[in-house]
Amino acid sequence: MHIVWLGKKSPFCGNVTYGREITNALLDRGYRVTFLHFAQSDDTADDHSAYEEVSLPFIFKSQMLTIPALGSARLLSEMLQKLQPDIVHASLILSPLDWKLPEICQSLSIPLVATFHPAFDDKRRNFSSSTQHLAYQVYAPRLANYDKVIVFSQIQRDLLVKLGVPSAKVAVIPNGVDISRYSPVPASLPTRGMTSAIKQQLEADQLYVYQGRISPEKNVESLLKGWKLAKMGPRHKLVIVGSGPLEASLKAFYTGNNIIWLGFVANEERRIEILRGADCFILPSLVEGLSLSLLEAMACGTACVATDAGADGEVLDQGAGVILSTQKVSTQLQTLFPLFREHPEIISLLGKKARSRVLERYTLSQNITALEQLYSTLITPARNSYFLSQGA
């Protein structure tokens, strides 16, 4: 099967990680993948030699929005006509091109799947969640023109159906984690059961980690306020991994020897090392989809605390982690942090439960199998027969 993937490779965000993980897994299962994304014409080199890669011109792109250049839709149509893929999968990038895709693919008789990423909070408890709900309202009529729309949770599916997307077109396929890469420290390694290397480097008895964008919707300031109010002491460290528009202002105000700003960490092995060494991962977001960073931390056996925004509460329900309300996050954390400091056995138990939850529901292998099954229902009978006979 030949899959054309339309998505993002920069700037770094959850959509970029999603596209990389899914397409690499599809390649590993023997599919042909052509990755289309907005880039400069000389900036299409990829670290996976099996990719076919095509750049599309753009005027502007950010973590939140992409504005294609004039002629991008025509170029995309010509490219699809030339490639003749079995299916197009668009990891939607919030671009005007998202709205033209159904018409382009219908004219070429190519099935079209979308993954719809925008964060949300179905309770609309703050300005960020109200703004994101508007994005769902704007997109819903367009999503109805796709053959299938993938979302990450039942809550998200119900929201789209309520806004008019036919229920038969919405499929729930949660994010998945490569559990062999994202895993606790193997028992065979000498660091197992000892102070981790990252803790030694940071001179920490306990390590608390946030990993993600430093932006308003992520609510990082509430985390920092809660940490400051908890007065955890110099041997208990809070590590902030990531960058974003609020980084400079928050960094200037929230300083001290037990708050460590690492900025954006590009090296995946380093990020995994940090998660493995952490006692607790905190995600204080006002809106979310289904956080891949949260799943990665859980897969590493790290105790997790997250708000009930988006699907994150669903991920941590029934004791797999601690769920906070998006209201008064700093006050809740002020109470929680000292409890974890005084009772590390709670952290240990939550870490084990987090890993078990990922193994049960959120592995990348399960994700790809569900995606394969969805693809097979959409391709034409002749192509489907060939696909089944070839096993790929």
VOKE-168375 format. One line per field, with one value per residue (C-alpha): x, z, y; residue in three letters; residue number from 1. Coordinates in pm, 1 decimal. Layout:
! residues N
px	(X,...)
pz	(Z,...)
py	(Y,...)
aa	(ALA,...)
i	(NUM,...)
This chain:
! residues 392
px	(0.0,122.5,30.7,76.1,115.6,51.3,180.1,442.2,814.1,877.9,853.2,855.5,520.6,302.7,190.7,554.0,611.2,285.7,377.4,728.8,619.0,331.6,510.5,824.0,607.1,427.2,763.1,876.6,568.7,661.0,438.9,549.9,518.4,552.7,570.4,439.6,504.3,564.2,934.8,1190.7,1274.7,1628.2,1513.5,1364.1,1637.1,1504.2,1674.4,1491.1,1619.7,1301.8,1098.0,995.3,965.5,804.1,813.1,524.0,581.1,450.2,420.3,417.5,423.7,429.1,342.9,-21.3,-84.8,44.1,-31.6,50.3,188.9,-28.2,-29.9,20.8,-318.1,-246.8,98.8,-47.9,-311.4,-47.5,172.6,-110.4,-204.3,156.1,199.8,-140.1,-136.5,-383.2,-475.9,-397.5,-362.9,-358.7,-234.9,-417.6,-194.3,-459.5,-413.6,-650.7,-522.8,-698.8,-1030.1,-936.4,-808.1,-1145.1,-1222.9,-873.6,-886.1,-1244.0,-1148.9,-871.2,-1079.7,-829.2,-961.1,-880.3,-823.5,-762.8,-620.7,-767.2,-527.7,-647.4,-650.9,-980.4,-1161.7,-1520.1,-1624.0,-1500.8,-1381.6,-1146.1,-1060.8,-819.4,-1078.4,-1343.9,-1103.1,-1019.4,-1390.0,-1430.6,-1169.3,-1380.5,-1691.8,-1512.4,-1358.5,-1654.0,-1839.5,-1514.8,-1429.8,-1764.8,-1620.2,-1334.7,-1380.9,-1264.4,-1156.7,-928.8,-945.7,-772.0,-1058.5,-1428.2,-1475.7,-1329.4,-1542.1,-1860.5,-1772.5,-1727.2,-2045.9,-2233.4,-2099.8,-2230.8,-1963.4,-2141.8,-2068.0,-1978.3,-1692.3,-1522.7,-1280.3,-1111.8,-747.8,-549.5,-190.2,57.3,407.3,695.9,717.3,1058.8,1215.9,1008.2,1048.9,1174.4,1545.5,1607.7,1678.4,2004.0,2153.5,2361.7,2155.4,1843.8,1737.4,2009.5,2014.8,1978.4,2248.6,2023.1,1954.6,2325.5,2391.1,2123.9,2203.1,1842.1,1682.0,1354.9,1298.2,974.7,947.2,736.5,799.8,620.1,556.8,592.2,273.4,-48.3,-263.7,-6.8,-56.2,307.9,291.7,38.3,283.9,562.3,340.0,240.6,603.2,708.2,425.4,507.6,859.6,1006.4,1365.2,1693.3,1727.1,1389.5,1414.5,1160.4,1289.2,1122.8,1192.4,1071.1,1048.5,780.9,655.3,634.4,973.1,1172.4,919.0,856.3,1224.5,1302.5,1046.3,1067.3,1429.5,1609.6,1835.2,1548.9,1396.7,1600.0,1525.8,1666.5,1499.5,1412.0,1591.3,1619.0,1794.5,1534.6,1768.0,1829.7,1454.3,1406.6,1689.8,1514.9,1179.7,1337.6,1513.1,1207.0,995.0,692.9,574.8,332.5,107.0,-99.9,-266.7,-587.0,-659.1,-519.6,-584.3,-416.3,-67.5,205.7,450.0,222.4,208.6,587.3,635.7,387.5,564.1,890.1,726.4,707.7,427.3,204.9,-11.3,-228.5,-538.9,-862.3,-839.4,-894.8,-844.3,-567.5,-809.3,-936.4,-578.1,-512.7,-851.9,-903.8,-577.1,-327.0,-225.2,-341.6,-605.0,-634.9,-907.7,-797.4,-923.1,-681.7,-401.7,-137.0,-337.1,-383.3,-12.1,84.7,-87.9,28.6,403.2,473.0,268.7,493.8,804.1,704.3,563.6,782.9,610.7,306.0,519.9,659.1,310.8,176.7,473.8,398.7,30.9,118.0,334.9,61.9,-198.7,16.9,75.4,-298.3,-425.3,-162.2,110.0,225.0,178.8,-190.8,-224.6,-73.6,-282.6,-599.9,-481.4,-416.5,-768.7,-913.8,-712.3,-831.1,-1196.5,-1141.2,-929.4,-1105.6,-1204.9,-940.6,-666.7,-791.8,-780.2,-422.1,-333.3,-470.1,-294.1,39.5,2.6,96.7)
pz	(0.0,-85.1,173.0,114.6,450.2,464.7,789.8,974.0,1029.1,1178.9,1398.3,1671.6,1831.1,1908.8,1545.1,1436.4,1682.6,1579.8,1210.7,1272.2,1496.3,1276.7,943.9,1076.4,1214.2,879.7,703.1,945.9,852.6,486.6,351.3,99.1,250.4,78.1,326.1,201.4,421.1,404.6,376.0,171.1,-145.1,-17.9,327.4,263.3,387.9,631.9,882.4,749.5,407.1,321.5,297.5,-25.9,65.0,-112.8,-3.2,-47.6,-55.6,228.1,331.9,707.9,952.9,1329.9,1587.6,1563.0,1201.8,846.7,555.8,219.7,-73.8,-376.6,-599.6,-318.3,-377.6,-749.7,-678.1,-429.5,-679.8,-948.6,-707.4,-601.1,-963.4,-1033.1,-723.9,-745.9,-380.6,-232.8,42.1,167.3,540.6,650.0,998.9,998.0,1047.3,1077.2,728.6,454.0,254.4,503.7,365.3,-0.9,47.1,23.0,-313.6,-446.4,-334.7,-452.1,-799.6,-808.2,-644.0,-358.8,-8.8,244.7,619.3,863.8,1214.2,1401.2,1672.0,1830.9,2208.8,2387.9,2718.8,2673.5,2989.4,2847.1,3184.7,3061.3,2769.1,2612.8,2607.3,2463.6,2186.0,2104.1,2098.2,1826.3,1618.9,1649.7,1542.1,1236.7,1132.2,1190.6,861.4,665.5,850.5,738.6,383.8,477.2,440.4,798.5,1084.0,1353.9,1705.6,2022.3,2268.1,2303.1,2454.4,2142.2,1918.1,2102.7,2063.4,1685.9,1643.2,1847.6,1607.9,1303.5,1186.4,1099.2,1372.6,1117.2,991.9,1330.7,1452.6,1793.4,1767.0,2067.9,2050.4,2100.8,2246.3,2140.4,2468.6,2386.7,2359.3,2628.1,2919.3,3278.2,3333.0,3249.2,3552.2,3388.7,3403.3,3706.0,3764.2,3838.7,4196.6,4243.1,4203.7,3831.6,3636.5,3579.6,3953.3,4025.7,3766.9,3916.7,4281.2,4343.9,4590.4,4399.3,4045.5,3912.7,3538.7,3297.3,2928.0,2657.7,2516.7,2742.2,2624.4,2783.7,2719.6,2891.1,3216.9,3324.1,3553.6,3776.8,3809.9,3903.8,4155.6,4316.9,4336.6,4495.9,4751.1,4844.2,4959.7,4865.5,4960.7,4765.5,4717.8,4544.5,4189.2,3929.5,3572.8,3288.8,2947.0,2646.7,2492.9,2386.0,2398.6,2780.1,2849.1,2894.3,3119.3,3342.3,3363.0,3480.3,3759.6,3870.6,3952.7,4232.1,4292.7,4283.5,3949.5,3646.5,3296.2,3031.3,2728.9,2424.8,2430.3,2073.7,2155.7,2213.7,2420.1,2654.3,2692.7,2772.6,3027.2,3198.6,3208.7,3341.7,3615.9,3713.2,4013.6,3883.1,3554.9,3576.3,3297.7,3413.8,3077.9,3037.0,2707.8,2562.6,2304.8,2425.7,2534.9,2382.1,2639.5,2913.7,2754.5,2712.4,3080.9,3180.4,2957.4,3139.5,3468.5,3597.4,3830.0,3646.3,3746.1,3483.9,3456.0,3323.5,3007.5,2681.1,2714.0,2975.9,3260.6,3071.2,3041.1,3415.8,3545.4,3789.6,3970.8,3683.3,3797.5,3980.4,3801.9,3875.2,3785.3,3549.5,3815.3,4096.6,3974.5,4188.0,4508.6,4430.1,4357.4,4672.8,4867.7,4646.5,4625.8,5002.9,5011.4,4743.5,4923.4,5250.4,5095.1,4802.0,4808.6,4654.8,4362.8,4314.7,4306.2,4063.9,3831.2,3809.9,3744.8,3475.2,3287.0,3314.4,3171.5,2864.9,2805.2,2828.5,2604.1,2446.2,2265.6,1921.7,1794.7,1887.8,1725.1,1394.0,1382.0,1426.8,1155.4,915.7,973.7,905.8,583.6,458.2,489.4,267.2,-24.8,-338.2,-353.1,-617.2,-419.6,-93.9,-244.2,-353.7,-15.0,169.0,-61.4,-13.9,359.9,320.1)
py	(0.0,348.3,613.3,984.8,1156.7,1529.9,1675.1,1878.0,1839.8,2182.7,2379.3,2115.6,2034.9,1733.2,1711.8,1673.8,1389.2,1221.9,1230.8,1101.4,814.4,695.9,716.8,545.7,264.9,230.4,212.4,-57.0,-260.7,-247.3,28.4,284.0,632.6,967.7,1256.3,1592.6,1894.9,2267.6,2341.3,2527.2,2336.4,2267.1,2157.5,1813.5,1583.8,1325.8,1101.8,794.8,691.8,499.7,818.7,979.4,1344.6,1639.0,2003.5,2244.2,2622.8,2837.5,3200.1,3146.0,2858.2,2827.6,2563.8,2669.7,2777.2,2729.1,2962.0,2798.5,2993.6,3063.2,2760.1,2506.9,2345.6,2308.2,2165.3,1919.4,1805.4,1753.9,1560.8,1329.8,1269.8,1173.1,953.3,778.5,667.3,423.3,666.7,1017.4,1074.1,1438.6,1515.2,1846.7,2149.1,2423.0,2557.7,2675.6,2377.9,2147.6,2271.6,2211.7,1857.5,1678.7,1836.9,1754.5,1391.6,1339.9,1464.9,1201.3,924.5,887.2,807.9,1078.9,1039.9,1324.9,1328.1,1624.2,1744.8,2070.9,2072.0,2121.6,2126.1,2017.2,2207.4,2542.1,2669.4,2941.3,3168.0,2917.8,2640.7,2874.0,2976.0,2615.1,2525.8,2789.1,2602.5,2286.9,2478.1,2620.7,2289.7,2056.3,2134.2,2076.5,1754.8,1615.0,1608.8,1372.8,997.5,938.4,1164.0,1024.0,1166.5,1051.7,1003.8,935.4,1282.4,1441.6,1219.0,1317.8,1685.3,1658.7,1457.1,1716.8,1982.0,1797.7,1552.5,1223.3,969.2,699.7,917.5,966.1,698.8,695.5,585.1,711.1,826.4,545.5,516.3,297.0,104.3,-40.5,307.2,474.5,238.3,234.2,183.5,-185.6,-402.1,-513.4,-163.2,-65.5,249.1,44.6,110.8,374.4,751.1,823.3,1003.1,1303.7,1332.0,1316.2,1586.7,1811.7,1719.8,1618.6,1379.2,1407.3,1531.4,1682.1,1747.9,1950.2,1886.6,2084.6,2430.1,2732.4,2901.8,3034.3,2727.1,2502.6,2695.5,2653.8,2957.1,2778.5,2490.7,2732.9,2912.5,2583.8,2476.8,2804.5,2790.9,2429.4,2527.8,2191.9,2271.7,2278.0,1900.0,1868.7,2004.8,2115.1,2081.5,2272.6,2119.4,2316.5,2659.5,2901.8,3259.8,3278.7,3122.4,3444.2,3619.0,3317.1,3233.3,3586.7,3571.6,3208.0,3146.4,2969.2,2674.7,2424.6,2540.5,2434.3,2562.2,2328.2,2487.8,2278.2,1942.3,1813.4,1486.9,1216.1,998.0,1291.2,1347.7,979.5,996.3,1288.4,1106.9,787.1,980.4,1185.1,1099.0,1287.8,1442.4,1735.1,1864.7,2166.3,2246.4,2445.9,2265.1,1942.9,1675.8,1361.4,1458.9,1243.6,1381.4,1251.3,906.4,902.6,983.0,712.0,459.6,539.8,441.3,799.1,904.6,1153.6,1448.1,1620.3,1831.9,1687.2,1900.8,1715.7,1341.3,1352.2,1286.6,981.8,855.4,882.0,769.4,480.8,541.2,555.0,903.8,1213.6,1423.1,1794.9,2040.8,2317.1,2559.5,2661.2,2436.4,2608.1,2551.7,2182.0,2140.0,2328.3,2048.9,1762.3,1832.3,1801.8,1481.0,1330.9,1456.1,1290.8,971.1,859.2,521.2,692.3,809.0,458.4,303.2,565.7,508.9,136.9,204.5,458.1,206.7,-58.9,180.0,253.0,-118.8,-176.4,105.8,326.9,134.5,242.9,-112.7,-106.9,235.4,120.8,-197.1,8.5,247.1,-42.2,-170.1,174.7,211.6,-126.9,-21.3,283.5,172.4,47.6,-321.5,-400.4,-231.4,-383.9,-734.2,-673.7,-526.4,-829.7,-1075.6,-897.9,-842.9,-477.6)
aa	(MET,HIS,ILE,VAL,TRP,LEU,GLY,LYS,LYS,SER,PRO,PHE,CYS,GLY,ASN,VAL,THR,TYR,GLY,ARG,GLU,ILE,THR,ASN,ALA,LEU,LEU,ASP,ARG,GLY,TYR,ARG,VAL,THR,PHE,LEU,HIS,PHE,ALA,GLN,SER,ASP,ASP,THR,ALA,ASP,ASP,HIS,SER,ALA,TYR,GLU,GLU,VAL,SER,LEU,PRO,PHE,ILE,PHE,LYS,SER,GLN,MET,LEU,THR,ILE,PRO,ALA,LEU,GLY,SER,ALA,ARG,LEU,LEU,SER,GLU,MET,LEU,GLN,LYS,LEU,GLN,PRO,ASP,ILE,VAL,HIS,ALA,SER,LEU,ILE,LEU,SER,PRO,LEU,ASP,TRP,LYS,LEU,PRO,GLU,ILE,CYS,GLN,SER,LEU,SER,ILE,PRO,LEU,VAL,ALA,THR,PHE,HIS,PRO,ALA,PHE,ASP,ASP,LYS,ARG,ARG,ASN,PHE,SER,SER,SER,THR,GLN,HIS,LEU,ALA,TYR,GLN,VAL,TYR,ALA,PRO,ARG,LEU,ALA,ASN,TYR,ASP,LYS,VAL,ILE,VAL,PHE,SER,GLN,ILE,GLN,ARG,ASP,LEU,LEU,VAL,LYS,LEU,GLY,VAL,PRO,SER,ALA,LYS,VAL,ALA,VAL,ILE,PRO,ASN,GLY,VAL,ASP,ILE,SER,ARG,TYR,SER,PRO,VAL,PRO,ALA,SER,LEU,PRO,THR,ARG,GLY,MET,THR,SER,ALA,ILE,LYS,GLN,GLN,LEU,GLU,ALA,ASP,GLN,LEU,TYR,VAL,TYR,GLN,GLY,ARG,ILE,SER,PRO,GLU,LYS,ASN,VAL,GLU,SER,LEU,LEU,LYS,GLY,TRP,LYS,LEU,ALA,LYS,MET,GLY,PRO,ARG,HIS,LYS,LEU,VAL,ILE,VAL,GLY,SER,GLY,PRO,LEU,GLU,ALA,SER,LEU,LYS,ALA,PHE,TYR,THR,GLY,ASN,ASN,ILE,ILE,TRP,LEU,GLY,PHE,VAL,ALA,ASN,GLU,GLU,ARG,ARG,ILE,GLU,ILE,LEU,ARG,GLY,ALA,ASP,CYS,PHE,ILE,LEU,PRO,SER,LEU,VAL,GLU,GLY,LEU,SER,LEU,SER,LEU,LEU,GLU,ALA,MET,ALA,CYS,GLY,THR,ALA,CYS,VAL,ALA,THR,ASP,ALA,GLY,ALA,ASP,GLY,GLU,VAL,LEU,ASP,GLN,GLY,ALA,GLY,VAL,ILE,LEU,SER,THR,GLN,LYS,VAL,SER,THR,GLN,LEU,GLN,THR,LEU,PHE,PRO,LEU,PHE,ARG,GLU,HIS,PRO,GLU,ILE,ILE,SER,LEU,LEU,GLY,LYS,LYS,ALA,ARG,SER,ARG,VAL,LEU,GLU,ARG,TYR,THR,LEU,SER,GLN,ASN,ILE,THR,ALA,LEU,GLU,GLN,LEU,TYR,SER,THR,LEU,ILE,THR,PRO,ALA,ARG,ASN,SER,TYR,PHE,LEU,SER,GLN,GLY,ALA)
i	(1,2,3,4,5,6,7,8,9,10,11,12,13,14,15,16,17,18,19,20,21,22,23,24,25,26,27,28,29,30,31,32,33,34,35,36,37,38,39,40,41,42,43,44,45,46,47,48,49,50,51,52,53,54,55,56,57,58,59,60,61,62,63,64,65,66,67,68,69,70,71,72,73,74,75,76,77,78,79,80,81,82,83,84,85,86,87,88,89,90,91,92,93,94,95,96,97,98,99,100,101,102,103,104,105,106,107,108,109,110,111,112,113,114,115,116,117,118,119,120,121,122,123,124,125,126,127,128,129,130,131,132,133,134,135,136,137,138,139,140,141,142,143,144,145,146,147,148,149,150,151,152,153,154,155,156,157,158,159,160,161,162,163,164,165,166,167,168,169,170,171,172,173,174,175,176,177,178,179,180,181,182,183,184,185,186,187,188,189,190,191,192,193,194,195,196,197,198,199,200,201,202,203,204,205,206,207,208,209,210,211,212,213,214,215,216,217,218,219,220,221,222,223,224,225,226,227,228,229,230,231,232,233,234,235,236,237,238,239,240,241,242,243,244,245,246,247,248,249,250,251,252,253,254,255,256,257,258,259,260,261,262,263,264,265,266,267,268,269,270,271,272,273,274,275,276,277,278,279,280,281,282,283,284,285,286,287,288,289,290,291,292,293,294,295,296,297,298,299,300,301,302,303,304,305,306,307,308,309,310,311,312,313,314,315,316,317,318,319,320,321,322,323,324,325,326,327,328,329,330,331,332,333,334,335,336,337,338,339,340,341,342,343,344,345,346,347,348,349,350,351,352,353,354,355,356,357,358,359,360,361,362,363,364,365,366,367,368,369,370,371,372,373,374,375,376,377,378,379,380,381,382,383,384,385,386,387,388,389,390,391,392)
